[in-house]
Amino acid sequence: MEKIYKYIEDHVTPQGEALDWVEKQTHIRTNHARMLSGKPQGELLRIIVQTTGAKRILELGTFTGYSAICLASTLPSDGHLDTLELNDELEDLILEGFERAGLDEKIQLHIGDCKETLNRFRSEMGLSEGQEADPAKMYDIVYMDANKREYCEYYDLVFDMIRPGGLILADNVLWDGKVCMDPLPQDKQTLGIARFNDMVSADPRVESVILPLRDGLNIIRKK
């Protein structure tokens, strides 16, 4: 698999100077460079945004901003991306990456707990009072790459924030193959991801497919 992934990496569209910088800084300034989306997945995200014509995107889990740049890079002039990150120590790196990519006007970084921020967004959209969200404020794409233990909670919180026909893209859903093990490992991350995958596959409101790209990407379309 490593040789196959290397071959894919060697044949993907070059990622550009801003993403080169983010990748390098992630290796220098963090201990978790493995969390980067990487070129093949980043290019897939970019193409999905471009081909769907998405204008409003919500990202859960910014890390150092690599995937946010990929998602926002083909947004139209009136497009916008909200990205949520818990770790405020990454803020300077993230914002510099957005500026280097020329996307700082299209991306809004929100530092804080993901579920708390989502509940605030829901309130601003009128969803906390049981109202239907304003179509103009609904998202076309939600990209989930935050705390794996909370994927099911994120799914419930964002579902009404997405327009019909919109997408949820959930990363790391194969979790190094642990979700396929028998018996299933009992750590909270594996259990959270396995429960999420089962939840999505049983949800009649969506159609979905898991791509075995990198650590697994679940592409979920809201009917």
VMD Tcl script that draws the C-alpha trace (Angstrom):
set ca {
  {0.00 0.00 0.00}
  {2.87 2.41 0.73}
  {4.21 1.98 -2.82}
  {0.74 2.56 -4.26}
  {0.22 5.71 -2.19}
  {3.67 7.00 -3.19}
  {2.79 6.39 -6.85}
  {-0.47 8.31 -6.40}
  {1.38 11.18 -4.71}
  {3.87 11.34 -7.57}
  {1.06 11.69 -10.12}
  {-1.23 14.20 -8.41}
  {-1.42 17.88 -9.39}
  {1.34 19.91 -7.64}
  {0.04 21.51 -4.47}
  {1.52 24.99 -4.86}
  {3.79 27.22 -2.77}
  {1.34 27.99 0.06}
  {0.64 24.32 0.76}
  {4.35 23.52 0.48}
  {4.92 26.12 3.20}
  {2.12 24.76 5.43}
  {3.44 21.21 5.04}
  {7.00 22.26 5.92}
  {5.92 24.35 8.91}
  {3.73 21.53 10.18}
  {6.74 19.23 10.29}
  {8.90 21.90 11.95}
  {6.42 23.33 14.47}
  {4.21 20.37 15.46}
  {4.65 16.76 16.53}
  {1.68 15.54 14.51}
  {2.59 16.04 10.85}
  {0.90 12.72 10.07}
  {-2.42 14.52 10.59}
  {-1.96 16.54 7.39}
  {-4.47 15.63 4.69}
  {-1.68 15.32 2.10}
  {-1.60 15.99 -1.63}
  {-3.95 13.29 -3.01}
  {-6.70 13.93 -0.48}
  {-6.21 17.67 -0.66}
  {-6.60 17.61 -4.43}
  {-9.72 15.45 -4.10}
  {-11.23 18.02 -1.72}
  {-10.39 20.81 -4.14}
  {-12.00 18.98 -7.07}
  {-15.13 18.15 -5.04}
  {-15.63 21.82 -4.19}
  {-15.04 22.89 -7.78}
  {-17.33 20.31 -9.39}
  {-20.19 20.75 -6.90}
  {-20.15 24.52 -7.17}
  {-20.11 24.81 -3.38}
  {-20.21 28.33 -1.93}
  {-20.44 27.72 1.82}
  {-18.23 25.19 3.58}
  {-17.83 24.22 7.25}
  {-14.69 22.44 8.45}
  {-14.43 20.72 11.83}
  {-10.75 20.47 12.79}
  {-8.39 22.94 11.11}
  {-5.07 21.58 12.46}
  {-2.50 23.71 10.55}
  {-4.86 24.79 7.76}
  {-3.81 22.49 4.91}
  {-7.27 21.08 4.17}
  {-8.94 24.47 4.67}
  {-6.73 25.94 1.95}
  {-7.59 23.04 -0.37}
  {-11.32 23.43 0.30}
  {-11.32 27.21 -0.14}
  {-8.98 27.40 -3.13}
  {-11.70 26.98 -5.76}
  {-14.55 28.77 -3.98}
  {-16.21 31.48 -6.10}
  {-15.66 35.15 -5.27}
  {-18.69 35.14 -2.95}
  {-17.74 31.83 -1.31}
  {-16.91 31.38 2.37}
  {-15.40 28.73 4.63}
  {-15.80 28.54 8.42}
  {-13.16 26.37 10.06}
  {-13.16 25.27 13.72}
  {-10.03 24.48 15.76}
  {-9.58 23.79 19.47}
  {-5.82 24.41 19.76}
  {-5.18 28.16 19.97}
  {-1.40 27.59 19.83}
  {-1.79 26.85 16.10}
  {-3.60 30.10 15.32}
  {-0.60 32.11 14.07}
  {0.57 29.30 11.77}
  {-2.95 28.77 10.42}
  {-3.58 32.44 9.69}
  {-0.21 32.93 8.00}
  {-0.95 29.96 5.75}
  {-4.31 31.45 4.77}
  {-2.63 34.77 3.97}
  {0.11 33.11 1.90}
  {-2.60 31.30 -0.08}
  {-4.46 34.57 -0.66}
  {-7.53 33.14 1.07}
  {-7.66 35.09 4.33}
  {-10.74 36.99 3.11}
  {-12.62 33.78 2.33}
  {-11.79 31.76 5.45}
  {-12.92 32.52 9.01}
  {-11.06 30.67 11.77}
  {-13.04 29.95 14.95}
  {-10.95 28.91 17.96}
  {-12.78 26.94 20.66}
  {-14.59 23.71 21.47}
  {-16.16 22.26 18.33}
  {-19.53 21.29 19.82}
  {-19.90 24.62 21.60}
  {-19.17 26.51 18.37}
  {-21.60 24.34 16.40}
  {-24.33 24.99 18.96}
  {-23.65 28.73 18.61}
  {-23.90 28.45 14.83}
  {-27.16 26.51 15.18}
  {-28.56 29.23 17.42}
  {-27.57 31.91 14.93}
  {-29.36 29.92 12.21}
  {-32.50 29.60 14.34}
  {-32.16 25.83 14.69}
  {-31.95 25.86 18.49}
  {-35.53 27.18 18.56}
  {-36.76 24.41 16.28}
  {-36.99 26.64 13.22}
  {-35.80 25.70 9.76}
  {-32.46 27.18 8.83}
  {-32.30 30.11 6.43}
  {-31.32 28.49 3.07}
  {-28.82 31.32 2.51}
  {-26.98 30.32 5.69}
  {-26.92 26.58 5.06}
  {-23.69 24.84 4.12}
  {-23.00 22.99 0.88}
  {-20.17 20.88 2.33}
  {-19.12 19.92 5.86}
  {-15.64 18.41 6.25}
  {-15.20 16.48 9.52}
  {-11.67 15.92 10.82}
  {-11.89 16.71 14.53}
  {-12.20 14.52 17.66}
  {-12.97 10.99 16.42}
  {-14.79 10.14 19.65}
  {-17.38 12.80 18.86}
  {-18.14 12.13 15.19}
  {-21.69 10.96 15.94}
  {-22.40 14.13 17.93}
  {-20.97 16.29 15.14}
  {-23.13 14.47 12.60}
  {-26.30 15.20 14.58}
  {-25.34 18.84 15.09}
  {-24.47 19.64 11.46}
  {-27.13 17.62 9.66}
  {-29.79 20.37 9.69}
  {-27.15 22.94 8.77}
  {-26.56 21.30 5.38}
  {-28.74 21.91 2.34}
  {-30.47 18.97 0.63}
  {-27.99 17.51 -1.84}
  {-25.07 18.77 0.25}
  {-22.13 16.66 1.37}
  {-20.55 15.56 4.63}
  {-16.95 14.44 4.11}
  {-15.69 12.51 7.15}
  {-11.96 11.79 7.40}
  {-10.11 8.91 9.13}
  {-13.08 6.56 9.05}
  {-10.90 3.43 8.62}
  {-8.71 4.43 11.58}
  {-5.62 2.45 10.56}
  {-7.84 -0.57 9.83}
  {-8.92 -0.88 13.45}
  {-12.62 -0.63 12.52}
  {-12.26 -3.94 10.63}
  {-10.65 -5.87 13.48}
  {-12.41 -8.73 15.25}
  {-12.68 -8.28 18.12}
  {-13.04 -4.54 17.77}
  {-10.49 -2.57 19.83}
  {-12.21 -0.89 22.74}
  {-10.39 2.46 22.76}
  {-12.74 5.44 22.54}
  {-11.47 6.65 19.16}
  {-12.03 3.30 17.42}
  {-15.43 2.87 19.06}
  {-16.44 6.39 18.05}
  {-15.47 5.91 14.41}
  {-17.08 2.44 14.18}
  {-20.30 3.76 15.71}
  {-20.27 6.69 13.27}
  {-19.81 4.47 10.21}
  {-22.65 2.21 11.37}
  {-24.83 5.24 12.05}
  {-24.30 6.67 8.57}
  {-24.84 3.37 6.75}
  {-28.17 2.91 8.57}
  {-29.40 6.48 8.00}
  {-32.12 6.54 5.27}
  {-31.68 10.31 4.89}
  {-28.31 9.90 3.17}
  {-26.35 7.87 0.65}
  {-22.68 7.21 1.31}
  {-19.48 5.49 0.24}
  {-16.15 5.04 2.02}
  {-13.08 5.62 -0.14}
  {-9.93 3.78 1.04}
  {-7.83 6.88 0.41}
  {-5.17 7.43 3.04}
  {-7.02 6.63 6.33}
  {-10.48 6.44 4.78}
  {-12.85 9.19 3.63}
  {-16.62 8.73 4.02}
  {-18.48 10.73 1.36}
  {-22.04 11.28 2.54}
  {-24.73 12.96 0.44}
  {-27.82 14.35 2.14}
  {-30.91 13.43 0.11}
}
mol new
graphics top color blue
foreach p $ca { graphics top sphere $p radius 0.5 }
foreach p [lrange $ca 0 end-1] q [lrange $ca 1 end] { graphics top cylinder $p $q radius 0.2 }
display resetview
